[in-house]
Amino acid sequence: MEQNSSSGSPDTRADMAFDFAQLRRFPDIEAENLFAHDATDELILNEAAGALAAAGDGEVVIVGERYGALTLAAATLHDLTGLRVHQDGLSGEIALKNNASHLNRTHAYASLPLDPALFAGATVVLWQLPRSLDEVAEVAELISAHASPNVQVFAGGRIKHMTIAMNSVLEQYFSRVTPGRAWRKSRPLTVSGPRREAPTSNFPCKEYHSDLELWLCAHGATFGGTKVDVGTRYLLDFVAQMRQSDAAIDLGCGNGTIAASLAKARPGMHITATDQSAAAVASTKATAEANGLAERIEVVRDDALGSFAAETAGLIVLNPPFHVGATVHAGIALKLFADAARVLAPGGELWCVYNRHLQYRTSLEKLVGPTEVMGNNSKFTVTVSRRLPS
């Protein structure tokens, strides 16, 4: 799949009459080097143009949507309604809603979870391919098992993130996987012929970690899968030093490692685990259940801590991401720090772990309060920030 990208435009691109520049990423991070659409969206729409024109309402599914480029362009260019859309990230889901409202297309689609109903009877699927092979497998299995036998899947991604291994995964579930002509560093794939003998789903995956005495569960889109993130593992060394509190928040819970570890270490503590990723939320719920902790860990899908009241938390624990999508960017960490500061009660603590080179201490001091470095190793820094009384 690693081929030189063509500088030529897709043959029918001149016929496209959708202004992608009008789309926004908000409430996700916005910056000059972060965009609400890319060439992959245009390639997928171009490859799927004939199928979309022939599709009936309710027959088209969009998965891996970012901020609405595929959904709103398909609805506008082909006057489609009944589009079924799945987005793992809540901020992208909110951005789609905002963009649809601006374009008077809120009636054209419905946001749905990643489950069999999303793909039931679908004849056309538009798919922004993820980087994770596990996520490719989970989605491919659902399409092959539940879409129409005649389904056509129009997928694509950035060439630097596409591999031969991705083709191999898709070929377990479909009889035809055909790469298309590359353009502007993106490449389309056309996939069809669901294999009814394809492997059945094994998601969420499950792995036991004897050093933590924990089962960790993960759906395909969960960062790190069933592994223990190395930064998180270092942060867990400091649990005994964290503030005594009846409740805590695991902000950006991923597969639930922190939430489950806190619950085991503090038997009287109630944990609220939150993440904007639907896969992370489902994974943390599965981890809690696998360890007999479901009654003590509440899991919430949220954009940062948007649904949490101010000055209510005694303890927040965070391993912040240092990338937005595939782009390295500090914006998401700063957003999480600011929201944690709003939600912390006076005297409350925010514990963070981050890569040493990121030097977040100054930002934590500014956004949260006095910040102390509690530990350093060769890769990571652990800090505690305390919220001062107003």
C-alpha positions as CSV (number, residue, x, y, z in Angstrom):
1,M,0.0,0.0,0.0
2,E,3.0,2.3,0.4
3,Q,2.9,3.9,-3.1
4,N,3.7,7.4,-4.3
5,S,0.7,9.6,-4.1
6,S,-0.5,11.2,-7.3
7,S,-0.7,15.0,-7.6
8,G,-3.7,14.7,-9.9
9,S,-7.2,15.4,-8.7
10,P,-10.0,12.8,-8.6
11,D,-11.8,12.7,-12.0
12,T,-15.1,14.0,-10.7
13,R,-13.8,16.4,-8.0
14,A,-14.8,19.4,-10.2
15,D,-18.4,18.3,-9.8
16,M,-18.3,18.5,-6.1
17,A,-20.2,21.6,-4.8
18,F,-19.6,21.4,-1.1
19,D,-17.5,24.0,0.8
20,F,-15.5,22.1,3.3
21,A,-13.9,25.3,4.6
22,Q,-17.2,26.2,6.3
23,L,-16.8,23.3,8.8
24,R,-15.4,23.9,12.3
25,R,-13.8,21.6,14.8
26,F,-15.3,23.3,17.9
27,P,-15.5,22.3,20.7
28,D,-12.4,20.3,19.8
29,I,-9.1,22.1,19.8
30,E,-8.9,24.6,16.9
31,A,-5.5,25.9,15.6
32,E,-3.9,26.9,12.3
33,N,-2.4,23.4,11.8
34,L,-5.6,21.5,12.8
35,F,-8.4,21.1,10.2
36,A,-12.0,20.0,10.1
37,H,-11.5,17.9,7.0
38,D,-8.7,16.4,4.9
39,A,-8.1,15.0,1.4
40,T,-9.3,11.6,2.6
41,D,-12.9,12.9,3.0
42,E,-12.9,14.2,-0.6
43,L,-11.4,11.0,-2.0
44,I,-14.0,8.8,-0.2
45,L,-16.9,11.0,-1.4
46,N,-15.5,10.9,-4.9
47,E,-15.1,7.1,-5.0
48,A,-18.6,6.7,-3.5
49,A,-20.4,9.2,-5.6
50,G,-22.2,6.7,-7.9
51,A,-23.2,4.5,-5.0
52,L,-24.5,7.5,-2.9
53,A,-26.5,8.7,-5.9
54,A,-28.2,5.3,-6.1
55,A,-28.7,4.8,-2.3
56,G,-32.0,5.1,-0.6
57,D,-32.6,7.0,2.6
58,G,-31.5,5.0,5.6
59,E,-29.1,2.8,3.6
60,V,-25.9,4.8,4.2
61,V,-23.6,4.5,7.2
62,I,-20.7,6.7,8.1
63,V,-18.1,5.5,10.5
64,G,-14.9,7.2,11.7
65,E,-16.4,10.6,10.9
66,R,-14.3,13.5,12.2
67,Y,-16.3,16.7,12.3
68,G,-19.0,16.2,9.7
69,A,-17.2,16.4,6.3
70,L,-18.5,13.0,5.1
71,T,-22.0,13.3,6.6
72,L,-22.8,16.8,5.6
73,A,-21.2,16.6,2.1
74,A,-23.1,13.3,1.4
75,A,-26.3,14.8,2.6
76,T,-25.9,18.0,0.6
77,L,-24.5,16.6,-2.6
78,H,-26.9,13.7,-2.8
79,D,-29.9,15.0,-0.9
80,L,-29.7,12.1,1.5
81,T,-31.5,11.7,4.8
82,G,-31.5,8.8,7.3
83,L,-27.6,8.8,7.5
84,R,-26.4,6.6,10.4
85,V,-23.2,8.0,11.9
86,H,-20.7,6.8,14.5
87,Q,-18.0,8.9,16.0
88,D,-15.9,7.7,18.8
89,G,-15.0,11.1,20.1
90,L,-17.8,13.2,21.8
91,S,-16.2,16.5,20.7
92,G,-16.4,15.4,17.1
93,E,-20.1,14.4,17.7
94,I,-20.8,17.9,19.1
95,A,-18.9,19.5,16.2
96,L,-21.0,17.6,13.7
97,K,-24.2,18.7,15.4
98,N,-23.0,22.4,15.4
99,N,-21.9,22.2,11.7
100,A,-25.2,20.5,10.7
101,S,-27.2,23.2,12.5
102,H,-25.2,25.9,10.6
103,L,-26.0,24.1,7.3
104,N,-29.6,23.3,8.1
105,R,-28.9,19.5,7.9
106,T,-29.7,18.3,11.4
107,H,-32.6,16.3,10.0
108,A,-30.2,14.3,7.7
109,Y,-28.5,12.0,10.2
110,A,-28.6,10.3,13.5
111,S,-25.6,9.6,15.8
112,L,-25.5,6.0,16.9
113,P,-23.2,3.7,18.9
114,L,-20.9,1.2,17.3
115,D,-23.1,-1.9,17.4
116,P,-24.9,-4.2,15.0
117,A,-27.8,-1.8,14.6
118,L,-25.5,0.8,13.2
119,F,-24.8,-1.3,10.1
120,A,-28.0,-3.4,9.8
121,G,-29.0,-3.6,6.1
122,A,-26.6,-0.9,5.0
123,T,-25.8,-0.8,1.3
124,V,-23.1,1.9,1.4
125,V,-20.5,2.6,4.2
126,L,-18.2,5.6,4.2
127,W,-15.2,5.0,6.5
128,Q,-12.3,7.2,7.6
129,L,-9.9,4.4,8.5
130,P,-8.3,4.4,11.9
131,R,-4.7,3.8,12.6
132,S,-5.4,0.9,15.1
133,L,-5.7,-2.6,13.5
134,D,-7.9,-3.6,16.4
135,E,-10.3,-0.9,15.6
136,V,-10.2,-1.8,11.9
137,A,-11.0,-5.4,12.9
138,E,-13.9,-4.5,15.2
139,V,-15.6,-2.3,12.6
140,A,-15.0,-4.7,9.7
141,E,-16.5,-7.6,11.7
142,L,-19.7,-5.6,12.4
143,I,-20.0,-4.5,8.7
144,S,-19.5,-8.0,7.3
145,A,-21.9,-9.6,9.8
146,H,-24.8,-7.0,9.7
147,A,-24.7,-4.9,6.5
148,S,-26.4,-6.0,3.3
149,P,-24.6,-8.8,1.4
150,N,-24.2,-6.3,-1.4
151,V,-22.7,-3.6,0.8
152,Q,-20.0,-1.4,-0.8
153,V,-17.5,0.1,1.7
154,F,-15.7,3.2,0.6
155,A,-12.8,3.7,3.0
156,G,-9.6,5.8,3.0
157,G,-6.8,7.2,5.1
158,R,-3.6,9.2,5.1
159,I,-0.9,7.1,3.3
160,K,1.6,7.4,6.1
161,H,-0.9,5.7,8.4
162,M,-1.9,2.9,6.0
163,T,-0.1,-0.5,5.9
164,I,-0.3,-3.8,4.2
165,A,-1.4,-5.3,7.5
166,M,-4.6,-3.2,7.3
167,N,-5.4,-4.9,4.0
168,S,-4.8,-8.3,5.6
169,V,-7.2,-7.5,8.4
170,L,-9.9,-6.3,5.9
171,E,-9.4,-9.5,3.8
172,Q,-10.4,-11.6,6.8
173,Y,-13.9,-10.1,6.5
174,F,-14.3,-9.2,2.8
175,S,-13.5,-11.0,-0.4
176,R,-12.5,-7.8,-2.3
177,V,-10.2,-5.1,-1.0
178,T,-9.1,-2.7,-3.8
179,P,-6.7,0.3,-3.3
180,G,-7.5,3.4,-5.4
181,R,-5.5,6.2,-6.8
182,A,-3.7,8.3,-4.2
183,W,-4.2,12.1,-4.1
184,R,-2.7,14.7,-1.7
185,K,-1.1,12.0,0.5
186,S,-4.4,10.1,1.0
187,R,-5.5,6.8,-0.5
188,P,-9.0,5.3,-0.9
189,L,-9.9,1.6,-0.5
190,T,-13.0,0.0,-2.0
191,V,-14.2,-3.0,0.0
192,S,-17.0,-5.5,-0.8
193,G,-18.1,-9.1,-0.6
194,P,-18.7,-9.8,3.1
195,R,-17.3,-13.1,4.2
196,R,-20.0,-14.9,6.1
197,E,-17.3,-17.3,7.4
198,A,-15.4,-14.4,8.9
199,P,-14.1,-14.4,12.5
200,T,-16.7,-13.5,15.1
201,S,-16.0,-10.5,17.4
202,N,-13.8,-11.0,20.4
203,F,-14.3,-7.4,21.6
204,P,-13.9,-6.2,24.2
205,C,-10.5,-8.0,24.5
206,K,-9.4,-8.9,28.0
207,E,-6.0,-9.4,29.6
208,Y,-4.9,-10.1,33.2
209,H,-2.0,-8.1,34.7
210,S,-0.7,-10.1,37.6
211,D,1.5,-7.2,38.9
212,L,-1.6,-5.0,39.4
213,E,-4.0,-8.0,40.1
214,L,-6.3,-6.5,37.5
215,W,-8.2,-7.6,34.4
216,L,-8.0,-4.8,31.7
217,C,-10.6,-4.8,28.9
218,A,-10.5,-2.8,25.6
219,H,-12.5,-2.2,22.5
220,G,-10.7,-1.6,19.3
221,A,-10.5,2.2,19.4
222,T,-9.2,2.3,23.0
223,F,-5.8,3.9,23.3
224,G,-3.2,1.3,24.3
225,G,-5.7,-1.6,24.1
226,T,-5.5,-4.0,27.1
227,K,-1.9,-2.9,28.0
228,V,-0.9,-0.8,31.0
229,D,0.4,2.6,29.7
230,V,4.0,3.1,31.0
231,G,3.2,6.6,32.3
232,T,0.1,5.3,34.1
233,R,2.1,2.5,35.6
234,Y,4.5,5.1,37.1
235,L,1.7,7.3,38.3
236,L,0.2,4.3,40.2
237,D,3.3,4.3,42.4
238,F,2.0,7.5,44.0
239,V,-1.6,6.4,44.9
240,A,-0.8,6.1,48.6
241,Q,0.3,9.7,48.6
242,M,-2.9,11.1,47.0
243,R,-5.4,13.1,49.0
244,Q,-7.8,11.1,51.2
245,S,-11.3,11.7,49.7
246,D,-14.6,10.0,49.5
247,A,-14.6,10.3,45.7
248,A,-12.2,10.8,42.9
249,I,-12.3,11.4,39.1
250,D,-10.3,9.5,36.6
251,L,-10.1,12.1,33.8
252,G,-9.4,10.5,30.4
253,C,-10.0,6.9,31.7
254,G,-9.0,4.9,28.6
255,N,-9.2,1.2,29.5
256,G,-9.9,2.0,33.2
257,T,-6.5,1.2,34.7
258,I,-6.4,4.2,37.0
259,A,-10.0,3.9,38.0
260,A,-9.8,0.2,38.9
261,S,-6.4,0.7,40.7
262,L,-7.8,3.6,42.8
263,A,-10.9,1.5,43.6
264,K,-8.8,-1.4,44.8
265,A,-6.4,0.7,46.8
266,R,-9.2,2.8,48.4
267,P,-12.1,0.5,49.3
268,G,-14.2,3.3,50.6
269,M,-13.8,5.6,47.6
270,H,-16.3,6.1,44.8
271,I,-14.7,6.7,41.4
272,T,-16.1,8.6,38.5
273,A,-14.2,7.7,35.3
274,T,-14.7,9.9,32.3
275,D,-13.6,10.0,28.7
276,Q,-14.8,11.6,25.5
277,S,-14.1,8.3,23.6
278,A,-17.1,6.0,23.4
279,A,-14.7,3.0,23.1
280,A,-12.9,4.1,26.3
281,V,-16.1,4.5,28.2
282,A,-17.3,1.0,27.1
283,S,-13.8,-0.4,27.9
284,T,-13.7,1.1,31.4
285,K,-17.2,-0.3,32.1
286,A,-16.0,-3.7,31.1
287,T,-12.8,-3.4,33.2
288,A,-14.9,-2.4,36.3
289,E,-17.2,-5.4,35.7
290,A,-14.3,-7.8,35.1
291,N,-12.8,-6.9,38.5
292,G,-16.0,-6.8,40.5
293,L,-15.9,-3.0,40.8
294,A,-18.9,-2.0,38.8
295,E,-20.8,-0.7,41.9
296,R,-18.0,1.6,42.8
297,I,-16.9,3.0,39.4
298,E,-19.3,5.2,37.5
299,V,-18.4,5.8,33.9
300,V,-19.4,8.9,32.0
301,R,-18.8,10.0,28.4
302,D,-18.0,13.7,28.5
303,D,-16.1,16.4,26.7
304,A,-13.4,17.0,29.4
305,L,-15.4,17.6,32.5
306,G,-18.2,19.6,30.8
307,S,-21.1,18.0,32.8
308,F,-19.4,18.3,36.2
309,A,-20.3,21.1,38.6
310,A,-17.7,23.6,39.7
311,E,-15.7,23.1,43.0
312,T,-17.0,19.6,43.7
313,A,-14.0,17.2,43.4
314,G,-11.5,16.4,46.1
315,L,-9.2,14.4,43.8
316,I,-8.7,14.2,40.1
317,V,-6.1,11.9,38.4
318,L,-5.0,12.5,34.9
319,N,-2.6,11.0,32.3
320,P,-3.2,13.6,29.5
321,P,-2.8,12.9,25.8
322,F,-0.1,14.9,24.0
323,H,-1.7,14.6,20.6
324,V,-5.0,15.7,18.9
325,G,-5.9,13.0,16.5
326,A,-2.6,12.2,14.7
327,T,-1.1,15.7,15.4
328,V,1.2,16.4,18.4
329,H,-0.4,19.4,20.2
330,A,-0.6,20.6,23.8
331,G,-4.1,22.0,23.4
332,I,-6.0,19.0,24.7
333,A,-3.8,18.8,27.9
334,L,-4.3,22.5,28.6
335,K,-8.1,22.1,28.1
336,L,-8.1,19.2,30.6
337,F,-6.0,21.2,33.1
338,A,-8.4,24.2,32.9
339,D,-11.5,22.0,33.4
340,A,-9.9,20.2,36.3
341,A,-9.2,23.5,37.9
342,R,-12.8,24.5,37.6
343,V,-14.1,21.2,39.1
344,L,-11.6,20.9,41.9
345,A,-12.9,22.0,45.3
346,P,-10.6,24.3,47.4
347,G,-7.8,22.2,48.7
348,G,-8.5,19.5,46.1
349,E,-5.6,17.8,44.2
350,L,-4.9,17.2,40.6
351,W,-2.3,14.4,40.1
352,C,-0.7,14.3,36.6
353,V,1.8,12.2,34.8
354,Y,3.4,13.4,31.6
355,N,6.5,13.0,29.4
356,R,9.4,14.9,30.9
357,H,10.1,16.9,27.8
358,L,6.6,18.5,27.9
359,Q,7.3,20.7,30.9
360,Y,3.7,21.2,31.9
361,R,4.5,22.5,35.4
362,T,4.3,26.1,34.4
363,S,0.8,25.6,32.8
364,L,-0.4,23.7,35.8
365,E,0.8,26.4,38.2
366,K,-1.1,29.0,36.1
367,L,-4.3,27.1,35.4
368,V,-4.7,25.1,38.6
369,G,-2.5,26.3,41.5
370,P,0.7,25.5,43.3
371,T,2.3,22.5,41.7
372,E,4.9,20.2,43.2
373,V,7.0,17.6,41.3
374,M,6.5,14.3,43.2
375,G,8.6,12.1,41.0
376,N,10.8,11.9,37.9
377,N,12.2,8.9,36.1
378,S,13.9,8.7,32.7
379,K,10.7,9.3,30.8
380,F,8.0,10.8,33.0
381,T,7.2,13.4,35.6
382,V,4.5,13.1,38.2
383,T,3.1,16.3,39.7
384,V,0.4,17.3,42.2
385,S,-1.4,20.6,41.8
386,R,-3.6,22.0,44.6
387,R,-6.5,24.3,44.2
388,L,-6.3,27.3,46.5
389,P,-9.4,28.8,48.1
390,S,-11.1,31.4,46.0
